[in-house]
Amino acid sequence: MPERLIVADASPLIGLAKIGRLSLLRRLAEEVWIPRAVWRELIEGGSDRPEVKELSMLLTGSVRESEPTMVGRFAMLVDAGEAEAVALAAVNPGCLLLIDDAAGRRLAESQGIRCMGVAGAFVAGQALRVAHRPGDRSQGFA
């Protein structure tokens, strides 16, 4: 059964894009959201990466704002993308946070947020492949 919502940090998205498996996200979740700092890291700051076009197509319309006070607290412990991703997940109870960074995961787990890394996403996506019917999801999440 797919997740209702995944909030994603940049590194798992980059990892899935590099191995040609971004399509797994459509199997794993009804919606994928990213905070603005992650968009900036992936798209605006990643123009030299070959996977930028695919990431941009998939995530256009998926950018959400994070709660600024929470981001400020979390940014003392992790980088901007992780701080915004954890803050966005924290105000969306029940979501799954896709994050690889160890410090970011510890912070998220301390807030009661469920986490999964790129390896877990790959395994979960492969497990759901059996139940996946081609054409039952749109190309993006917007």
Contacts in CASP RR format, 6 or more apart in sequence:
PFRMAT RR
TARGET T0000
AUTHOR 0000-0000-0000
METHOD contacts of the structure
MODEL  1
MPERLIVADASPLIGLAKIGRLSLLRRLAEEVWIPRAVWRELIEGGSDRP
EVKELSMLLTGSVRESEPTMVGRFAMLVDAGEAEAVALAAVNPGCLLLID
DAAGRRLAESQGIRCMGVAGAFVAGQALRVAHRPGDRSQGFA
2 27 0 8 1.000
2 28 0 8 1.000
2 29 0 8 1.000
2 30 0 8 1.000
2 128 0 8 1.000
3 28 0 8 1.000
3 29 0 8 1.000
3 30 0 8 1.000
3 95 0 8 1.000
3 96 0 8 1.000
4 29 0 8 1.000
4 30 0 8 1.000
4 31 0 8 1.000
4 94 0 8 1.000
4 95 0 8 1.000
5 29 0 8 1.000
5 30 0 8 1.000
5 31 0 8 1.000
5 32 0 8 1.000
5 33 0 8 1.000
5 92 0 8 1.000
5 94 0 8 1.000
5 95 0 8 1.000
5 96 0 8 1.000
6 25 0 8 1.000
6 28 0 8 1.000
6 29 0 8 1.000
6 31 0 8 1.000
6 32 0 8 1.000
6 33 0 8 1.000
6 95 0 8 1.000
6 96 0 8 1.000
6 97 0 8 1.000
6 98 0 8 1.000
7 32 0 8 1.000
7 33 0 8 1.000
7 34 0 8 1.000
7 35 0 8 1.000
7 85 0 8 1.000
7 88 0 8 1.000
7 89 0 8 1.000
7 92 0 8 1.000
7 95 0 8 1.000
7 96 0 8 1.000
7 97 0 8 1.000
7 98 0 8 1.000
8 25 0 8 1.000
8 32 0 8 1.000
8 33 0 8 1.000
8 34 0 8 1.000
8 38 0 8 1.000
8 85 0 8 1.000
8 97 0 8 1.000
8 98 0 8 1.000
8 99 0 8 1.000
9 34 0 8 1.000
9 38 0 8 1.000
9 81 0 8 1.000
9 82 0 8 1.000
9 85 0 8 1.000
9 97 0 8 1.000
9 98 0 8 1.000
9 99 0 8 1.000
9 100 0 8 1.000
9 101 0 8 1.000
9 104 0 8 1.000
10 34 0 8 1.000
10 38 0 8 1.000
10 41 0 8 1.000
10 42 0 8 1.000
10 81 0 8 1.000
11 99 0 8 1.000
11 100 0 8 1.000
11 101 0 8 1.000
11 118 0 8 1.000
12 98 0 8 1.000
12 99 0 8 1.000
12 100 0 8 1.000
12 117 0 8 1.000
12 118 0 8 1.000
12 121 0 8 1.000
13 22 0 8 1.000
13 34 0 8 1.000
13 38 0 8 1.000
13 42 0 8 1.000
13 55 0 8 1.000
13 59 0 8 1.000
13 98 0 8 1.000
14 42 0 8 1.000
14 49 0 8 1.000
14 51 0 8 1.000
14 55 0 8 1.000
15 118 0 8 1.000
16 22 0 8 1.000
16 24 0 8 1.000
16 25 0 8 1.000
16 118 0 8 1.000
16 121 0 8 1.000
16 122 0 8 1.000
17 51 0 8 1.000
17 54 0 8 1.000
17 55 0 8 1.000
18 51 0 8 1.000
19 122 0 8 1.000
21 122 0 8 1.000
22 54 0 8 1.000
22 55 0 8 1.000
22 58 0 8 1.000
24 121 0 8 1.000
24 122 0 8 1.000
24 124 0 8 1.000
24 125 0 8 1.000
24 126 0 8 1.000
25 32 0 8 1.000
25 58 0 8 1.000
25 121 0 8 1.000
25 141 0 8 1.000
26 137 0 8 1.000
26 138 0 8 1.000
26 139 0 8 1.000
26 140 0 8 1.000
26 141 0 8 1.000
27 125 0 8 1.000
27 128 0 8 1.000
27 129 0 8 1.000
27 132 0 8 1.000
27 137 0 8 1.000
28 96 0 8 1.000
28 121 0 8 1.000
28 124 0 8 1.000
28 125 0 8 1.000
28 128 0 8 1.000
29 96 0 8 1.000
29 141 0 8 1.000
31 62 0 8 1.000
31 141 0 8 1.000
32 58 0 8 1.000
32 59 0 8 1.000
32 62 0 8 1.000
32 98 0 8 1.000
32 141 0 8 1.000
33 62 0 8 1.000
33 63 0 8 1.000
33 64 0 8 1.000
33 88 0 8 1.000
33 92 0 8 1.000
33 141 0 8 1.000
34 42 0 8 1.000
34 59 0 8 1.000
34 62 0 8 1.000
34 63 0 8 1.000
34 64 0 8 1.000
34 85 0 8 1.000
35 63 0 8 1.000
35 64 0 8 1.000
35 65 0 8 1.000
35 66 0 8 1.000
35 81 0 8 1.000
35 84 0 8 1.000
35 85 0 8 1.000
35 87 0 8 1.000
35 88 0 8 1.000
36 63 0 8 1.000
36 64 0 8 1.000
36 65 0 8 1.000
36 66 0 8 1.000
36 84 0 8 1.000
37 66 0 8 1.000
37 80 0 8 1.000
37 81 0 8 1.000
37 83 0 8 1.000
37 84 0 8 1.000
37 85 0 8 1.000
38 81 0 8 1.000
38 84 0 8 1.000
38 85 0 8 1.000
39 59 0 8 1.000
39 63 0 8 1.000
41 80 0 8 1.000
41 81 0 8 1.000
42 52 0 8 1.000
42 55 0 8 1.000
42 56 0 8 1.000
42 59 0 8 1.000
43 52 0 8 1.000
43 55 0 8 1.000
43 56 0 8 1.000
43 59 0 8 1.000
46 52 0 8 1.000
57 139 0 8 1.000
57 140 0 8 1.000
58 139 0 8 1.000
58 140 0 8 1.000
58 141 0 8 1.000
59 140 0 8 1.000
59 141 0 8 1.000
60 140 0 8 1.000
60 142 0 8 1.000
61 141 0 8 1.000
61 142 0 8 1.000
62 140 0 8 1.000
62 141 0 8 1.000
62 142 0 8 1.000
64 88 0 8 1.000
66 83 0 8 1.000
66 84 0 8 1.000
66 85 0 8 1.000
66 87 0 8 1.000
66 88 0 8 1.000
66 91 0 8 1.000
67 87 0 8 1.000
67 88 0 8 1.000
67 90 0 8 1.000
67 91 0 8 1.000
70 86 0 8 1.000
70 87 0 8 1.000
70 90 0 8 1.000
70 91 0 8 1.000
71 80 0 8 1.000
71 83 0 8 1.000
71 84 0 8 1.000
71 87 0 8 1.000
72 83 0 8 1.000
74 82 0 8 1.000
74 83 0 8 1.000
74 84 0 8 1.000
74 86 0 8 1.000
74 87 0 8 1.000
74 107 0 8 1.000
75 83 0 8 1.000
77 83 0 8 1.000
77 103 0 8 1.000
77 104 0 8 1.000
77 107 0 8 1.000
78 86 0 8 1.000
78 101 0 8 1.000
78 103 0 8 1.000
78 104 0 8 1.000
78 107 0 8 1.000
79 101 0 8 1.000
82 99 0 8 1.000
82 101 0 8 1.000
82 103 0 8 1.000
82 104 0 8 1.000
82 107 0 8 1.000
85 97 0 8 1.000
85 99 0 8 1.000
85 108 0 8 1.000
86 97 0 8 1.000
86 99 0 8 1.000
86 104 0 8 1.000
86 107 0 8 1.000
86 108 0 8 1.000
86 111 0 8 1.000
86 113 0 8 1.000
89 95 0 8 1.000
89 97 0 8 1.000
89 108 0 8 1.000
89 111 0 8 1.000
89 113 0 8 1.000
90 108 0 8 1.000
90 111 0 8 1.000
90 113 0 8 1.000
94 114 0 8 1.000
95 113 0 8 1.000
95 114 0 8 1.000
96 114 0 8 1.000
96 115 0 8 1.000
96 116 0 8 1.000
97 108 0 8 1.000
97 113 0 8 1.000
97 114 0 8 1.000
97 115 0 8 1.000
97 116 0 8 1.000
98 115 0 8 1.000
98 116 0 8 1.000
98 117 0 8 1.000
98 118 0 8 1.000
98 121 0 8 1.000
99 105 0 8 1.000
99 108 0 8 1.000
99 115 0 8 1.000
99 116 0 8 1.000
99 117 0 8 1.000
100 117 0 8 1.000
100 118 0 8 1.000
105 115 0 8 1.000
105 117 0 8 1.000
108 115 0 8 1.000
109 115 0 8 1.000
116 124 0 8 1.000
END
